[in-house]
Every structure is written in structure tokens, then in C-alpha cells.
Amino acid sequence: MLEQRILERLFRQNYSKMIHLASVLLGNDEEAEDVVQDIFLRMADSDIPPRNDNYLLTAVHNACLNRIRQMRLHDKVKGLMPTQEDENDLQPIDKRLERLDDILAYVDEQLKEPHCSIFHLRFDEDLTIGEIARRLGLNPNTAYKYLMQSIQQIRHHFEHH
Amino acid sequence: MRTSEENILCEARRLRRLRLLLEMLDNPDAYTEQEIQDIIDRDEDTRETYRLMVEAKRSVRHRQHQKPVDVDAAWQRFVAAHPTVQRKFQFRKIAASLTFGRAYSRSGEPMRASLSSRIAASFIGVLLASGIAFAAIQIVRNISTSQPQLPTAEQTTGIEPPTSLSADTVKADTISAEPYIFNNVPLDSMLTAIATAHGVGVEFENEAARGLRFHFVWKPEDSLSRIVEKLNTFEAVNIDMEDKKLVVR
């Protein structure tokens, strides 16, 4: 069993990064905390501390993917979770987080209005197209069109980067 | 070669598929699992669009969760949510103190032992290694007087270390949380050590029971009620759990 002061030091050093990754992947703070606590719980029972911080992040990543796999398909799509294995998941975690930064930077810098607002209403506030259309005083068909254009624009940009 | 008319048709069909994807995402409960899967996997374009939307959502969460985290509070929640971990740590400390004469308070801080009691503990350790347990008991009874609820040197003498290594070559930190064996230890000492690990007190209504000696295997993963249950299987013992204390009757 790992010594308490070692476990506490590892917890204090790594918790922020771990809970961040789990929250990004799961979109649910309670579940994210559950995943991270589980990892430390298992670590408490082991005799050897992890070799490096990446090990812990990889453990979080794998645990989150396992939880997502076990979710009902309906819940997956409601939370915009992957429905199947994604080859991007094989990339290093820091690279993937960088890409997430890049996507939002691109949205804020390159999408014009009302596309940028529609993107944020859809992904930040989880509004449906009908709700977005009402909020912005648009026809729902127009809101659909703008959202699709935004997604395609982002997709095409990142396919080439 | 596609004609421009075919291209327009093709693009219209593509937009219809994407529209269907967005409509489904707005109201997935209106669709069966199979329908959802079919919509997402209709073709590579739709699949990639959904994947991009997953990434877009993650991007937003990534930004939303940039605020600093209260790690202190998280650690407290972790310890509170997993009392077995805390108990195992307590167990390790108490096992260490029992073996090496180090005492710990309930908060987990090592307590200052007097020079005489430290010397006594060390001396007793040597005696233990030499197998002169009985003599040590007598010596420690005369020396150790203070620190109620804490493992005393007397316990050290009556308890076999779980390993065969000599005390001075093994750091307390390296003791594992394997079962701890109380060998011929007075109930008073044994129960105090166990109760301390579980954050409860001990009261002896039956004073005569204090000196009863037991051979008992203490497993850190056992709950307090389980331990009490096991101890109560001894004929001479009747222990009850009452309001954060163990009462011996």
C-alpha cells in the first residue's frame, strides 16, 4: 500500500490536470471526480507510485473512455460523446488539448456573425436549433443552415491542419 | 463525370443527411438506438461531422473548466469518501507505532514520546528480538504511564512484528497494510489501538476485562462492527458499540 504522504503529494500535484481532462471528456463534474478518485483509490492500494504524470492522465483518459463505452447510445449523443473508437484518441493527450484550444480560437477569430453566436449557443449553452432561432429571431431553417456551414468550415479547416 | 445538376442533387442529399443529424441531436429521445446509429453512420461525411461536433463540445468544456481547482477541498472529499483508505493509513501508523514504539494522535501527527519511553521502546524492541517478552512487560509497566488511548510500549512487547526483520533495519513507512497480529496482548491495549484507527473511544465498564489477553488478527479492511463481532466470539468478552465508543462490559 502506498504511503499516505506520497499519495497526497501525487494527488496535490496532479489532481487539477486529471479532473480537467475527465471533465472535458465526460462533461459531468460528479462523474469526473468519481473517475479521478477511483484512480487514486487504486493507487493507494498499490505499492509503487506511478512513474510519471502522463501515466495518471492516460489512466484518466482510459477510465473516461470506458465509462463512455458503457453509456446508453441516447445518453452519448445527448452529451455529444463519441459513439465509436476515435483514432484521434491515440494521439498524446497534450496534443489533443492543444487542438481543442485551436478549435475555439478558430471559431472566435474566423467565424463571422451570426455563425459565431450560433456556434456558442449550440455548444456552450446546449440550445436546440429551435431555441437558437427564437433567441436570435431567425427562421429555424436559416439557423440550421448557419450551424451546418460553421461545422463544415471548421471541419475543412482542421482537415488541412 | 458528374453534371452540375448531379452535383447540386448530391449536395442537396448531403445537406439533408446533415440536417437529419442535427435534428436527431436536438431530440434523440424521438429516435430508436438503431435509428440514431444509422443516422450517424449513414456515410463518412456524416460520421466526420458528428466527430467534429464531439470535438467542438470538448473544446467548449476545455475552456469552461479552466478555472483554478480547490485541491485541498478535493483531497478532503477523497479522504472522506473513502474511509477504508483512511483506516488503512491509520492502521499502518498504529502498526508502526506498535512495532517501533512510535505513537500517533488521532489527527495522524506523531506524538512526542519522552526520552525515557523512547529508550524503553528501543530497549524493549531488542528484548523482543531476543525473545524475552515477559521481562519486557514488567519493565514497561513501570515506565509507561502517560498517553491514554495510545499504543504503549507494553503493546510492543506483547505483539509479534508481522515481519521477521529486525526493527532497526526496517523503516516504519515500509510496513504494508497486511493483517496485524496481536499475540497475547491485553484487551485494553489492543482495543485502544483498534478504536484509535477507527476514530472512536473505549470505555471499560468491566475493569477486569482490561487485562484479558488475546491472540487476534486485525485486518485493516474489516469495519469496526465486523471487528467487534469477531472479538465478541471470545467467551469472556462483551463489547458494544455506542455513540462513537466501544464499551466493554
Interface residues (C-beta under 8 A of the other chain):
Chain A: M1 E3 Q4 E8 F11 R12 Y15 S16 I19 H20 S23 V24 L25 G27 E33 Q37 F40 L41 A44 D47 R72 L73 H74 V77 K78 G79 L80 M81 P82 T83 D86 N88 L97 R99 L100 D101 I103 L104 V107 F119 H120 F123 D124 T128 I129 G130 Y144 L147 M148 I151 Q152 I154 R155 F158
Chain B: L15 L18 R19 L22 E23 M24 L25 D26 N27 P28 D29 E33 I36 Q37 I40 E48 T49 Y50 R51 L52 M53 V54 E55 A56 K57 R58 S59 V60 R61 H62 R63 Q64 H65 Q66 P68 V69 V71 A74 W75 R77 F78 A81 H82 V85 K88 F89 R92 G108 D173 S176 A177
